[in-house]
Amino acid sequence: MLFILNEVIFWLFNMVTLLAVVIAVLVFINHFGNDLQLQVNLPVSFNTDIDGVMIKDHFSTEVRVVETYGDIMFPGTPLGIARPFVVVLLLVIAAMYFMLFIFRKFIWSVNRGVIFESKNIKRLHILAFSLLGFWFFWHVYDYMVKIFIANDLHLGTIEITGNMKSHAGTS
């Protein structure tokens, strides 16, 4: 069952990778023009002052949001912002593809009954170090978003704090 699930995930990921590469090429040749709208998850919190109400079991109480995380959108995203994010997206997809490929080879060996072979142990080591590298890359990405985007935002009454969360993303 795990073998079949792994194969389905692998081939679905291949289709998503192909779509991502096509979109990346379209971004790099400026096919979208000013219609591109990049949305970036900020890895830093920002102070806000929003009042609301929480209703629970027929009881209501006032609440105030004082610090939160969120996304920002760049309507008509300029290519100078879009292209670096596309490069990061392609690097993430390449890393994920590599890890999925190594895991697939491991599952194929296990499916053939070859479990405790030196090749499989080496594959697990490669996978573990790849996951560690991916984690490190993600933290560097968060820091770069903080430096190159969050530090230059001017949002009126919202104040960007230095508090960082453990992950960020682009959607």
N, C-alpha and C positions, 0 to 999 in steps of 0.2 A: 504494500500500500504506500509506504514512504517513497519507494522507487517511482511509482506512477505519479504521485503528487509532486515530487521533485522534477520529473520530466515536464509536467504541465506548467509548473512555475517557470522552469528554464525557457520553454518555448514562448510563453506569454511575455517573459522579460525580453526575449529576442525581438518580439514585435514592438514592445514599448521602446526599446533601444533604437530600433530603426526609425520609429516616429520621432524620437528625440533628436536623432541626427538630422533628419529632414528639416525639422523646425530650426535647429541650430544653423543649418546652411541657409535657410530662408532669412533668419535674423542677420547673418553675416553679409548677405547680398542686399540687405535692406528691402526685402520684399514687402514687409508690413508698413513701411514708411512711418508715419506718426500714429498709426493705429495700435501699436504695441503698448500694452499696459502691464508692466511688471509689478508684481506685488511681492514685497519682501517682509519676512517675519523678523522683527527687530530682536536681537538677543539682549537688549537692555530694557530695564523698566522705565516707566515714566510716571511722574506724579500727576494726578488729576484730582478733580473735586466734583464728583458726580453724585447727586443724591438720588435715592430710589426707595422702594419698598419691597420687603420680602414677605410673602404670604405663605404661611405654613399652618395646616390644620385649623383653618378659620381664624388664625391669629396673624396680625400684621405688625411689622416693626420696621422702623426706618433704618436704612443702611446708607453708607457713604463709601464709594470707591476712592481710595486715596493713592494707591499705587497699582499699576497694572502693566501687562505686556501686550503688544499688539502688532499689527501689520501696517505697513504704509504702502500706498499705491502710487506709482509714477504714471499719471495719465500722459499719453504721448511720450513714452519712455525714449529718451535720447539714446543713440547707438553707443555713446561713450559709457553709459550705465548698463545697457542690455548685453553688449558683447562680453564683458568680463563675467557676468552671471551665467551666460551660455557656456563659456569655457569651464567654469566651476561645475555647472551641471554635467557637462560631458566627462569631466574628471571623476565626478561621483558615480556616474553611470558606468564608466570603465572600471572603477574599483569594485563596484557591486557585481559587475559581470565577471570579473576575475574571481571574486570570492565564490560566486554561484557556480562557476565552472569548476573550481577546485572541489567544492562540496559535491557537485555532480559526479566527478571522477571517484570521490570517496564512496558515495552511495552505490555507484556501479560496481565497485570492488566488493563492497559488503553484500550486494545482491548476488554476486557470483560465489559468495562464501569465503572470500579472502578478507578476513577482518584484521588480524594482528600481523600484518605484513609491514616491512619497513617502509614501503611506498605509502601505505595508508597513514602510518605514524608521521611521515614527512608531510603528507598533505594536511594533516591536522595541525602540525606546527606552522605551516605556511598560512593556513586559515586563521589561526590564532594571532599570528603577527600581522596579518592583513587587517583583522578586526581592530587590533591595537592601533595600527597606522591610520585606519579610517576614523577612529575616535580622536586621535591627535589632529588629523586634518580638519575635522568638524570644529574643534576648539579654535584652531587657527582661523577658520572661516568666520566663526562668531566674532573673534577679535578684529578681523579685517572689516566686517560689517560695522562694528562699533566705531572703528577709527575713520573709515572712509564714507560712511553714510550717517550714522547716528550722531557723531560729533558735529556734523555740518547742518543738522536739521534745526530750523527755526519755526516753531509751531505755535506762536502766540503765547497762550497761557499755560501750555503744557511744558513741563520741565523734564528733560531727559536726566535720569539718575545714572550713577555708575554701576548699579546692581545688574549683574549679568545672570541669565538663566543658563541651564546646562545644554541647551540645544537651540538651533534656529533653523529656518527653512525658507525655501522659495516656492511660491505656488503661482 
